[in-house]
């Protein structure tokens, strides 16, 4: 019976350690998270942990309805120039992500 307690305690500590490491990585910038995920088995992260809920919690923002969007800069679709959101304040802006091919 003592061995069962030791095994279950060890499994719980390992699970919490994995949970904490993945959650910490999810809260890092995307490039750092990508480097972390490059070395992690996808089945463990996305199948064994509640990763969807962890991701939503780690990436939730603090923006409320009615607040202005944070400023950012993106390249145009042809890469010819860069556009900053603040250049278009007061005008409707539509962002399209993806491909039409």
NORHU-V816036 format. One line per field, one symbol per residue. ss: DSSP state (h for helix, s for strand, l for the rest). psi: psi as a letter, one per 40 degrees, with the letter a starting at -180 (. if undefined). burial: b if it has 9 or more other ideal C-beta (glycine too) atoms within 8 Angstrom, else e. Layout:
ss: ???
psi: ???
burial: ???
This chain:
ss: lhhhhhhhhhhhhhhhhhhhhhhhhhlllhhhhhhhhhlllhhhhhhhllhhhhhhhhllllllllllllllsssllllllssshhhhlllllllllllll
psi: ddddddddddddddddddddddddddeiidddddddddehhddddeddigddddddddeiaehiheiiiiiihiiideediihhdeefheihhhhhhaie.
burial: eeeeeeeeeeeeeeeeebbeebbebbeeeeebbeebbeebeeebbeeebebeebbeebeeeeeeeeeeeeeeeeebeeeeeebebeeeeeeeeeeeeeeee
